[in-house]
């Protein structure tokens, strides 16, 4: 199955909100962001006509 990366609403594909911050963070395919532990956030919007895959990688000091 092939996926398209055609822009929707300009070049935005997803919008993230962080508690207390404005404006939202807009992301495109291939973008990444480091989110500190316990930082409140949510995905406000994703492109409705395309599948969206989020990958969370948790890292930190080893015990």
N, C-alpha and C positions, 0 to 999 in steps of 0.2 A: 504494500500500500504506500503510495507516494503522498507526501504532505506538501501543501503549498505554503509559501511564506509571503503571500500577497498582503500588502498593507491594508488595514482596516482603520478608519478614522486617522488618516495621515499615515504615520509609521508606528503607531502604538499597537501593542499586542496584549499588554497586561498593565494593570495599575495596582500598586501596593500602597497601603496606608499604614503609617506608624503613629502610635498614640502621641498626641501633642505636637506633631509636625504637620506643616503644610508647605508647599503643595504635595500631592501624592508623587510617588516615584513611578515613572513610566518605564516599562521594560520591553525589549524586543527579543526575538530569538537569538540565543547565544549570550545574552546579558547575564550577569551574576551579581549578587550582592551579599556581603557579609552582615549577618544580623547577630548582634551580641545576645548571649543567653538571657532569657527572661524578658527580652524586649517585646512589648506588645505590638502586634501587627496583624494585618489581614489583607487578603487579596480582594480588592474592591471590584475589579472588572477584568475579564479576559475576552479575547476575540470570540464572539458567539458562533462563528461559522467554521472554526478550526478546532481540532483537538488540542488540549493544553496538558502538558506534562510538567510537573514540578519535582525537582530532585532536592532533597534536604540532606546535607552532609554535616554531621555533628562531629566536631573535632575539639581537641584540647589536650591538656597535659595527660600523660599516661600515669596510671596509679601503680 
